[in-house]
Amino acid sequence: DGWAIIAVITINTGIGFFTELRAVRSMEALFKLGKVSTRVRRAGKIIKIDAEELVPGDLVIIEGGDIITADLRIIQQSKL
C-alpha cells in the first residue's frame, strides 16, 4: 500500500515539474516576442537596441513598417 502511494506521489511530482517547466518556457517566449528593438544613430554609427534603452537625444532611424517605440520628433524625412 505504501509503495503505491509513493509511486503516485512521484508520478504526480514529475508531471507537475514538467508542466511548470513548459509554462516557464512559454512565458519566456512571450516575453521575447514582446520586446521591440529599434535602430538608432549613436556616435556616428547605426546600431540596433532594445526600445527600453532609448534615451533623450537618440536619433532613431525609421523605415516603412517599423513600430514607433517612443515619442519622437522628426528632424529629417524622405518619402514620407
LODONU-317776 format. One record per residue (C-alpha): residue in three letters; z, y, x. Coordinates in Angstrom, 1 decimal. Example, Ala and Ser with C-alpha at 12.3 -4.5 7.8 and 13.67 -1.06 7.14 Angstrom:
<atoms>
resn=ALA; z=7.8; y=-4.5; x=12.3
resn=SER; z=7.1; y=-1.1; x=13.7
</atoms>
This chain:
<atoms>
resn=ASP; z=0.0; y=0.0; x=0.0
resn=GLY; z=0.9; y=2.4; x=2.8
resn=TRP; z=-2.4; y=1.8; x=4.7
resn=ALA; z=-4.4; y=2.6; x=1.6
resn=ILE; z=-2.6; y=5.9; x=1.2
resn=ILE; z=-3.1; y=6.7; x=4.9
resn=ALA; z=-6.8; y=5.9; x=4.6
resn=VAL; z=-7.2; y=8.1; x=1.6
resn=ILE; z=-5.4; y=11.0; x=3.3
resn=THR; z=-7.5; y=10.6; x=6.4
resn=ILE; z=-10.8; y=10.5; x=4.5
resn=ASN; z=-9.7; y=13.5; x=2.4
resn=THR; z=-8.8; y=15.4; x=5.5
resn=GLY; z=-12.1; y=14.6; x=7.1
resn=ILE; z=-14.1; y=15.7; x=4.1
resn=GLY; z=-12.1; y=18.9; x=3.8
resn=PHE; z=-12.6; y=19.7; x=7.5
resn=PHE; z=-16.4; y=19.3; x=7.3
resn=THR; z=-16.6; y=21.2; x=4.1
resn=GLU; z=-14.7; y=24.1; x=5.7
resn=LEU; z=-16.9; y=23.9; x=8.8
resn=ARG; z=-20.1; y=24.2; x=6.7
resn=ALA; z=-18.6; y=27.2; x=4.8
resn=VAL; z=-17.8; y=29.0; x=8.1
resn=ARG; z=-21.3; y=28.4; x=9.4
resn=SER; z=-22.8; y=29.7; x=6.2
resn=MET; z=-20.7; y=32.8; x=6.3
resn=GLU; z=-21.7; y=33.4; x=10.0
resn=ALA; z=-25.4; y=33.0; x=9.0
resn=LEU; z=-25.0; y=35.5; x=6.1
resn=PHE; z=-23.3; y=37.9; x=8.5
resn=LYS; z=-26.2; y=37.7; x=10.9
resn=LEU; z=-28.7; y=38.4; x=8.1
resn=GLY; z=-26.7; y=41.5; x=7.1
resn=LYS; z=-26.9; y=43.1; x=10.5
resn=VAL; z=-29.5; y=45.8; x=10.7
resn=SER; z=-31.0; y=46.8; x=14.0
resn=THR; z=-32.9; y=50.0; x=14.9
resn=ARG; z=-34.9; y=51.3; x=17.8
resn=VAL; z=-33.7; y=54.5; x=19.5
resn=ARG; z=-34.6; y=56.6; x=22.5
resn=ARG; z=-31.8; y=56.9; x=24.9
resn=ALA; z=-32.1; y=58.3; x=28.4
resn=GLY; z=-35.9; y=58.3; x=28.0
resn=LYS; z=-36.1; y=54.6; x=27.2
resn=ILE; z=-36.7; y=53.0; x=23.8
resn=ILE; z=-34.1; y=50.3; x=23.1
resn=LYS; z=-33.1; y=48.1; x=20.1
resn=ILE; z=-29.5; y=48.4; x=19.0
resn=ASP; z=-27.4; y=47.4; x=16.0
resn=ALA; z=-27.3; y=50.2; x=13.4
resn=GLU; z=-23.5; y=50.3; x=13.8
resn=GLU; z=-23.9; y=51.6; x=17.4
resn=LEU; z=-25.8; y=54.7; x=16.3
resn=VAL; z=-24.2; y=58.0; x=17.4
resn=PRO; z=-25.0; y=61.6; x=16.7
resn=GLY; z=-27.8; y=62.7; x=18.9
resn=ASP; z=-29.7; y=59.4; x=18.9
resn=LEU; z=-33.4; y=59.7; x=18.4
resn=VAL; z=-34.3; y=56.9; x=16.0
resn=ILE; z=-37.9; y=55.5; x=16.1
resn=ILE; z=-39.0; y=54.8; x=12.5
resn=GLU; z=-42.1; y=52.8; x=11.6
resn=GLY; z=-43.5; y=51.6; x=8.2
resn=GLY; z=-41.3; y=49.0; x=6.6
resn=ASP; z=-38.2; y=50.0; x=8.6
resn=ILE; z=-34.8; y=50.2; x=6.8
resn=ILE; z=-33.3; y=53.6; x=7.3
resn=THR; z=-29.8; y=52.9; x=8.6
resn=ALA; z=-28.1; y=56.3; x=8.6
resn=ASP; z=-28.5; y=59.9; x=7.5
resn=LEU; z=-31.3; y=61.2; x=9.7
resn=ARG; z=-33.1; y=64.4; x=10.4
resn=ILE; z=-36.8; y=64.0; x=11.0
resn=ILE; z=-37.8; y=66.1; x=14.0
resn=GLN; z=-41.3; y=64.8; x=14.6
resn=GLN; z=-43.6; y=62.8; x=12.4
resn=SER; z=-47.0; y=61.3; x=12.5
resn=LYS; z=-49.0; y=60.0; x=9.5
resn=LEU; z=-46.0; y=60.3; x=7.2
</atoms>
